[in-house]
Amino acid sequence: MELRVVREPSIGGATAGVLFVDGKFECFTLEDQIREVPGTPVRDWKVRGETAIPCGRYRVIVTPSHRFKRPLPLVVDVPGFEGIRIHPGNRKVDTEGCILVGRRRAKDPTGEAWVGESRAAFEVLFPRIARAKGDIWLTVENPR
């Protein structure tokens, strides 16, 4: 299974994007701000709990989440990051580096990006990931 997140430029500390599964639109995403400086070690640009993971290709596995008390997709071997999950949530305060999914997206009156119908989007996405045969890969693309 191939997952692909195509990010838009960060605005107001959040990064909106789109998730594709095997080349087809699945849902919208929300992450923390992109702070990545290509060619620079993660420790030089990461702000803990407020930074999107570096662009790249990562394996995804399903493991139990102690925080969420259920199995969730885990993005593994992310340089400088641990515990990166794909999960429901609505605003940048819900991310802590993770990838949030939703059926809708918008900005609130303050201009902050958010995703809506997050649980509904996740409840469609998760069974597809959990049933996947073979490796699951996630490619994360920064805006051009």
Secondary structure, DSSP 8 states (H G I E B T S, - for coil): -EEEEEE---BTTEEEEEEEETTEEEEEEEEEB----TTS-GGGT--TTSB---SEEEEEEEEEETTTTEEEEEEE--TT---EEEEE-SSGGGTTT-EEEESEEEE-TTS-EEEESHHHHHHHHHHHHHH--S-EEEEEE---
